[in-house]
Amino acid sequence: MEKFLAQWMPVDASEHGPYLDRLSANVHWLMLLLFVGWGLYFVYALWRFNAKRNPRADYHGVRSHFSSYTEAGVAVIEVILLVGFSIPMWYRWTHVPPPSSNPLEMRIVAEQFAWNVQYPGPDGVFGKRDVKLVTSSNPLGLDLKDPNAKDDIVTLNDLHLEVNRPVIIHVTSKDVIHSFKLPVMRVETDAIPGMEIAIHFTPVMTNETKEERDKWEIACAQLCGLGHYRMRGQMFVHTKEHFKQWLAAAPPAQTSIGGS
């Protein structure tokens, strides 16, 4: 199944991606089965109830309980799908990785037409933000007077991750509704002004070559204005050592914002 999906699906670089791809494939097979089944039933109904076979109308209708049994069977299947699949998957998705897993945590603030990424820096604590401090050079509204903000790292349209390390991203927007999407990670969520939504996943592949880096993008999946088409960013998944090197070389917000 994985080899078949790999031929038709985008690169799958997340831990949970194969499960979603298989689920999508199974749903499509189910839809094909239903399409063929209902198509055959439609042809049968045309043949069974045509005017030649039924010259006189039957006003009594179905006299068996077959339809009742069918409805009960459908209800049972729906309960199984809800309890056995939907609720467990939703429970797993809404519970972020615990601190014991050492997740990489960051914030992303969408704006027309860019992605602003904030890392907490070496101290692991996000600096304070204030909407009154939002400017063109400080789109996050980061309070540089806050000691925790001085070592924060802020990038524009660049998302840097560490392979095999859980990631938690808090997504919001400063203007209109956007949709944060990482196709190769199989994650997507709306970026809504005034609301912070957390998503999580674990990258299991790096993109070391230039060709791979060009394909791994941050996309906006919600029409957000005339410049929607150019609201794109790049995602880089590093090895542990390379990620440490990037963190060490990245300028702190005190420099990147304060010097703007």
NORFENTA-V128481 format. One record per residue. N is the residue number from 0. SS is DSSP state (alpha for helix, beta for strand, coil for the rest). PHI is phi in whole degrees, 0 to 359 (999 if undefined). OMEGA is omega in radians with two decimals (* if undefined). Layout:
# NORFENTA-V128481
n->N ss->SS phi->PHI omega->OMEGA
n->N ss->SS phi->PHI omega->OMEGA
This chain:
# NORFENTA-V128481
n->0 ss->coil phi->999 omega->-3.10
n->1 ss->alpha phi->298 omega->3.14
n->2 ss->alpha phi->294 omega->3.13
n->3 ss->alpha phi->294 omega->-3.13
n->4 ss->alpha phi->293 omega->-3.11
n->5 ss->alpha phi->298 omega->-3.13
n->6 ss->alpha phi->284 omega->-3.01
n->7 ss->alpha phi->242 omega->-3.09
n->8 ss->coil phi->252 omega->3.04
n->9 ss->coil phi->297 omega->3.09
n->10 ss->coil phi->307 omega->-3.14
n->11 ss->coil phi->250 omega->-3.00
n->12 ss->coil phi->244 omega->-3.12
n->13 ss->beta phi->244 omega->-3.12
n->14 ss->coil phi->295 omega->-3.08
n->15 ss->coil phi->272 omega->-3.06
n->16 ss->alpha phi->305 omega->-3.12
n->17 ss->alpha phi->302 omega->3.13
n->18 ss->alpha phi->295 omega->3.13
n->19 ss->alpha phi->292 omega->3.13
n->20 ss->alpha phi->295 omega->3.11
n->21 ss->alpha phi->294 omega->3.11
n->22 ss->alpha phi->297 omega->3.12
n->23 ss->alpha phi->298 omega->3.13
n->24 ss->alpha phi->296 omega->3.14
n->25 ss->alpha phi->296 omega->3.11
n->26 ss->alpha phi->296 omega->3.13
n->27 ss->alpha phi->292 omega->3.06
n->28 ss->alpha phi->296 omega->3.10
n->29 ss->alpha phi->297 omega->3.12
n->30 ss->alpha phi->296 omega->3.09
n->31 ss->alpha phi->295 omega->3.12
n->32 ss->alpha phi->297 omega->3.12
n->33 ss->alpha phi->294 omega->3.13
n->34 ss->alpha phi->299 omega->3.13
n->35 ss->alpha phi->294 omega->-3.12
n->36 ss->alpha phi->298 omega->-3.14
n->37 ss->alpha phi->291 omega->3.08
n->38 ss->alpha phi->296 omega->3.10
n->39 ss->alpha phi->295 omega->3.11
n->40 ss->alpha phi->296 omega->3.12
n->41 ss->alpha phi->298 omega->3.10
n->42 ss->alpha phi->296 omega->3.11
n->43 ss->alpha phi->299 omega->-3.13
n->44 ss->alpha phi->296 omega->3.09
n->45 ss->alpha phi->298 omega->-3.14
n->46 ss->alpha phi->285 omega->-3.04
n->47 ss->alpha phi->290 omega->-3.01
n->48 ss->coil phi->245 omega->3.09
n->49 ss->coil phi->286 omega->-3.02
n->50 ss->coil phi->295 omega->-3.13
n->51 ss->coil phi->293 omega->-3.14
n->52 ss->coil phi->278 omega->-3.11
n->53 ss->coil phi->226 omega->-3.11
n->54 ss->coil phi->295 omega->3.14
n->55 ss->coil phi->242 omega->-3.13
n->56 ss->coil phi->292 omega->3.08
n->57 ss->coil phi->253 omega->-3.06
n->58 ss->coil phi->268 omega->-3.11
n->59 ss->coil phi->268 omega->3.12
n->60 ss->coil phi->71 omega->-3.09
n->61 ss->coil phi->290 omega->-3.10
n->62 ss->coil phi->252 omega->3.12
n->63 ss->coil phi->258 omega->3.13
n->64 ss->coil phi->258 omega->-3.10
n->65 ss->alpha phi->301 omega->-3.12
n->66 ss->alpha phi->296 omega->3.13
n->67 ss->alpha phi->294 omega->3.11
n->68 ss->alpha phi->296 omega->3.13
n->69 ss->alpha phi->297 omega->3.13
n->70 ss->alpha phi->297 omega->3.11
n->71 ss->alpha phi->295 omega->3.11
n->72 ss->alpha phi->296 omega->3.10
n->73 ss->alpha phi->297 omega->3.13
n->74 ss->alpha phi->297 omega->3.13
n->75 ss->alpha phi->297 omega->3.12
n->76 ss->alpha phi->299 omega->3.14
n->77 ss->alpha phi->295 omega->3.11
n->78 ss->alpha phi->295 omega->3.12
n->79 ss->alpha phi->298 omega->3.12
n->80 ss->alpha phi->297 omega->-3.10
n->81 ss->alpha phi->289 omega->-3.06
n->82 ss->alpha phi->282 omega->-3.04
n->83 ss->alpha phi->275 omega->-3.06
n->84 ss->alpha phi->237 omega->-2.99
n->85 ss->alpha phi->296 omega->-3.08
n->86 ss->alpha phi->296 omega->3.09
n->87 ss->alpha phi->300 omega->3.13
n->88 ss->alpha phi->293 omega->3.11
n->89 ss->alpha phi->295 omega->3.12
n->90 ss->alpha phi->299 omega->-3.13
n->91 ss->alpha phi->294 omega->-3.08
n->92 ss->alpha phi->287 omega->-3.07
n->93 ss->alpha phi->274 omega->3.12
n->94 ss->coil phi->257 omega->-3.09
n->95 ss->coil phi->288 omega->3.13
n->96 ss->coil phi->301 omega->-3.13
n->97 ss->coil phi->288 omega->3.12
n->98 ss->alpha phi->303 omega->-3.12
n->99 ss->alpha phi->296 omega->3.13
n->100 ss->alpha phi->273 omega->3.12
n->101 ss->coil phi->54 omega->-3.10
n->102 ss->coil phi->288 omega->3.02
n->103 ss->beta phi->271 omega->-3.04
n->104 ss->beta phi->250 omega->-3.14
n->105 ss->beta phi->206 omega->3.07
n->106 ss->beta phi->241 omega->3.04
n->107 ss->beta phi->231 omega->3.11
n->108 ss->beta phi->245 omega->3.14
n->109 ss->beta phi->274 omega->3.03
n->110 ss->beta phi->209 omega->3.06
n->111 ss->coil phi->284 omega->0.05
n->112 ss->coil phi->225 omega->-3.05
n->113 ss->beta phi->203 omega->3.08
n->114 ss->beta phi->244 omega->3.11
n->115 ss->beta phi->259 omega->-3.05
n->116 ss->beta phi->247 omega->-3.14
n->117 ss->beta phi->237 omega->3.04
n->118 ss->beta phi->254 omega->-3.08
n->119 ss->coil phi->286 omega->3.12
n->120 ss->coil phi->83 omega->-3.08
n->121 ss->coil phi->301 omega->-3.10
n->122 ss->coil phi->283 omega->3.11
n->123 ss->coil phi->73 omega->-3.11
n->124 ss->coil phi->239 omega->3.10
n->125 ss->coil phi->289 omega->3.02
n->126 ss->coil phi->286 omega->-3.13
n->127 ss->coil phi->290 omega->3.08
n->128 ss->beta phi->236 omega->3.14
n->129 ss->coil phi->219 omega->-3.10
n->130 ss->alpha phi->300 omega->3.14
n->131 ss->alpha phi->290 omega->-3.11
n->132 ss->alpha phi->265 omega->-3.12
n->133 ss->coil phi->292 omega->3.07
n->134 ss->coil phi->221 omega->3.11
n->135 ss->coil phi->295 omega->3.13
n->136 ss->coil phi->268 omega->3.11
n->137 ss->coil phi->229 omega->-3.06
n->138 ss->coil phi->295 omega->3.12
n->139 ss->coil phi->276 omega->-3.05
n->140 ss->coil phi->67 omega->-3.08
n->141 ss->beta phi->287 omega->3.14
n->142 ss->coil phi->274 omega->-3.07
n->143 ss->coil phi->288 omega->3.06
n->144 ss->coil phi->280 omega->3.11
n->145 ss->coil phi->285 omega->-3.13
n->146 ss->alpha phi->304 omega->-3.12
n->147 ss->alpha phi->287 omega->-3.09
n->148 ss->alpha phi->271 omega->-3.00
n->149 ss->coil phi->293 omega->3.14
n->150 ss->coil phi->259 omega->3.09
n->151 ss->coil phi->297 omega->3.13
n->152 ss->beta phi->247 omega->-3.11
n->153 ss->beta phi->238 omega->3.10
n->154 ss->beta phi->234 omega->3.12
n->155 ss->beta phi->241 omega->3.11
n->156 ss->coil phi->61 omega->3.10
n->157 ss->beta phi->233 omega->3.13
n->158 ss->beta phi->243 omega->-3.10
n->159 ss->beta phi->248 omega->-3.09
n->160 ss->beta phi->231 omega->3.11
n->161 ss->beta phi->248 omega->-3.09
n->162 ss->coil phi->294 omega->3.11
n->163 ss->coil phi->63 omega->3.07
n->164 ss->coil phi->241 omega->-3.14
n->165 ss->beta phi->303 omega->-3.11
n->166 ss->beta phi->238 omega->3.02
n->167 ss->beta phi->238 omega->-3.12
n->168 ss->beta phi->241 omega->3.09
n->169 ss->beta phi->264 omega->-2.99
n->170 ss->beta phi->251 omega->3.05
n->171 ss->beta phi->209 omega->-3.14
n->172 ss->beta phi->220 omega->3.14
n->173 ss->coil phi->256 omega->-3.13
n->174 ss->coil phi->225 omega->-3.09
n->175 ss->coil phi->245 omega->3.12
n->176 ss->coil phi->283 omega->3.02
n->177 ss->beta phi->243 omega->3.05
n->178 ss->beta phi->221 omega->-3.11
n->179 ss->beta phi->279 omega->-3.08
n->180 ss->beta phi->223 omega->3.02
n->181 ss->beta phi->242 omega->-3.04
n->182 ss->alpha phi->304 omega->-3.08
n->183 ss->alpha phi->286 omega->3.10
n->184 ss->alpha phi->260 omega->3.13
n->185 ss->coil phi->58 omega->3.08
n->186 ss->beta phi->230 omega->3.12
n->187 ss->beta phi->199 omega->3.05
n->188 ss->beta phi->205 omega->3.09
n->189 ss->beta phi->289 omega->3.00
n->190 ss->beta phi->255 omega->-2.97
n->191 ss->coil phi->245 omega->3.11
n->192 ss->beta phi->302 omega->3.11
n->193 ss->coil phi->80 omega->-3.13
n->194 ss->coil phi->227 omega->3.11
n->195 ss->coil phi->249 omega->-3.09
n->196 ss->beta phi->246 omega->-3.12
n->197 ss->beta phi->262 omega->3.01
n->198 ss->beta phi->237 omega->-3.11
n->199 ss->beta phi->214 omega->3.13
n->200 ss->beta phi->193 omega->3.12
n->201 ss->beta phi->230 omega->3.08
n->202 ss->beta phi->292 omega->3.13
n->203 ss->coil phi->237 omega->3.11
n->204 ss->coil phi->223 omega->3.01
n->205 ss->coil phi->258 omega->3.03
n->206 ss->coil phi->242 omega->-3.03
n->207 ss->coil phi->272 omega->-3.08
n->208 ss->coil phi->276 omega->-3.13
n->209 ss->alpha phi->297 omega->-3.14
n->210 ss->alpha phi->298 omega->3.13
n->211 ss->alpha phi->292 omega->-3.12
n->212 ss->alpha phi->297 omega->-3.13
n->213 ss->alpha phi->292 omega->-3.09
n->214 ss->alpha phi->272 omega->-3.08
n->215 ss->coil phi->274 omega->-3.01
n->216 ss->beta phi->238 omega->2.94
n->217 ss->beta phi->264 omega->-3.09
n->218 ss->beta phi->243 omega->2.99
n->219 ss->beta phi->257 omega->-3.06
n->220 ss->coil phi->261 omega->3.13
n->221 ss->coil phi->227 omega->3.11
n->222 ss->coil phi->301 omega->-2.98
n->223 ss->coil phi->235 omega->3.12
n->224 ss->coil phi->142 omega->-3.08
n->225 ss->coil phi->294 omega->-3.14
n->226 ss->coil phi->264 omega->-3.11
n->227 ss->alpha phi->305 omega->-3.05
n->228 ss->alpha phi->298 omega->-3.09
n->229 ss->alpha phi->256 omega->3.12
n->230 ss->coil phi->274 omega->-3.10
n->231 ss->beta phi->229 omega->3.06
n->232 ss->beta phi->222 omega->3.13
n->233 ss->beta phi->245 omega->3.11
n->234 ss->beta phi->244 omega->-3.14
n->235 ss->beta phi->238 omega->3.08
n->236 ss->beta phi->250 omega->-3.04
n->237 ss->beta phi->256 omega->2.89
n->238 ss->coil phi->290 omega->-3.11
n->239 ss->alpha phi->301 omega->-3.11
n->240 ss->alpha phi->293 omega->-3.13
n->241 ss->alpha phi->292 omega->3.11
n->242 ss->alpha phi->293 omega->3.08
n->243 ss->alpha phi->298 omega->3.12
n->244 ss->alpha phi->296 omega->3.12
n->245 ss->alpha phi->294 omega->3.11
n->246 ss->alpha phi->301 omega->-3.11
n->247 ss->alpha phi->292 omega->-3.10
n->248 ss->alpha phi->271 omega->-3.09
n->249 ss->coil phi->291 omega->-3.14
n->250 ss->coil phi->289 omega->3.12
n->251 ss->beta phi->290 omega->-3.11
n->252 ss->alpha phi->300 omega->3.11
n->253 ss->alpha phi->303 omega->-3.14
n->254 ss->alpha phi->269 omega->-3.05
n->255 ss->alpha phi->292 omega->3.13
n->256 ss->coil phi->266 omega->-3.08
n->257 ss->coil phi->296 omega->-3.12
n->258 ss->coil phi->268 omega->-3.10
n->259 ss->coil phi->287 omega->*
